[in-house]
Amino acid sequence: MLMAHPTVLRNLIEQYEALRLLHAGNGGQEARQRMDDVAYTLCVSTGTRDVASALVAARHRLPGARPEDDSVLSA
């Protein structure tokens, strides 16, 4: 499986989190569609099937992540 570059993963995580906040506040269709697109890209980039797993996998691939660190599970 191809691995996304950590910079790409960090960018996708930041986009998803920002869009999640935007959608929670406004609930606009455009924000929801963009959030779905970013979630899909995260899943493809990490080889997962749901966004929660994708976020965990992406965070574990970032520089400084420790394999035994499960703190991202509570994020």
C-alpha positions as CSV (number, residue, x, y, z in Angstrom):
1,M,0.0,0.0,0.0
2,L,1.2,3.5,-0.8
3,M,1.7,5.7,2.2
4,A,0.7,9.4,2.2
5,H,3.4,11.8,3.2
6,P,3.1,13.1,6.8
7,T,2.6,16.6,5.5
8,V,-0.4,15.5,3.5
9,L,-1.8,13.6,6.4
10,R,-1.4,16.6,8.7
11,N,-3.1,18.9,6.2
12,L,-6.0,16.5,5.8
13,I,-6.4,16.2,9.6
14,E,-6.4,20.0,10.0
15,Q,-8.9,20.4,7.1
16,Y,-11.2,17.7,8.6
17,E,-11.2,19.2,12.1
18,A,-11.8,22.7,10.7
19,L,-14.7,21.5,8.6
20,R,-16.1,19.6,11.4
21,L,-16.2,22.7,13.5
22,L,-17.7,24.7,10.6
23,H,-20.3,22.1,9.9
24,A,-21.2,21.9,13.6
25,G,-21.7,25.7,13.7
26,N,-23.3,26.4,10.4
27,G,-24.4,23.0,9.0
28,G,-24.0,24.3,5.4
29,Q,-24.3,21.8,2.5
30,E,-21.0,23.0,1.0
31,A,-19.1,22.4,4.3
32,R,-20.7,19.0,4.7
33,Q,-19.7,18.0,1.1
34,R,-16.2,19.2,1.6
35,M,-16.0,17.3,5.0
36,D,-17.2,14.1,3.3
37,D,-14.6,14.6,0.5
38,V,-11.8,15.1,3.1
39,A,-13.0,12.1,5.1
40,Y,-12.9,9.9,2.0
41,T,-9.4,11.1,1.1
42,L,-8.3,10.4,4.7
43,C,-9.7,6.8,4.5
44,V,-8.0,6.2,1.1
45,S,-4.7,7.7,2.3
46,T,-4.7,5.5,5.4
47,G,-6.2,2.3,4.1
48,T,-9.2,2.5,6.5
49,R,-12.9,2.4,6.0
50,D,-14.2,5.0,8.5
51,V,-13.1,8.4,9.4
52,A,-12.5,7.7,13.0
53,S,-10.0,4.9,12.1
54,A,-8.5,7.1,9.4
55,L,-7.9,9.9,11.9
56,V,-6.2,7.6,14.4
57,A,-4.1,6.0,11.6
58,A,-3.1,9.4,10.2
59,R,-2.1,10.7,13.6
60,H,0.0,7.7,14.3
61,R,2.0,8.3,11.1
62,L,2.9,11.9,12.0
63,P,6.4,12.6,13.2
64,G,6.7,12.3,16.9
65,A,3.8,9.7,17.2
66,R,4.6,6.8,19.5
67,P,3.3,3.4,18.6
68,E,2.2,2.8,22.2
69,D,0.5,6.2,22.5
70,D,-3.3,5.8,22.5
71,S,-4.0,9.4,23.4
72,V,-5.3,10.0,19.8
73,L,-8.1,7.6,20.5
74,S,-9.7,10.1,22.9
75,A,-9.3,13.1,20.5
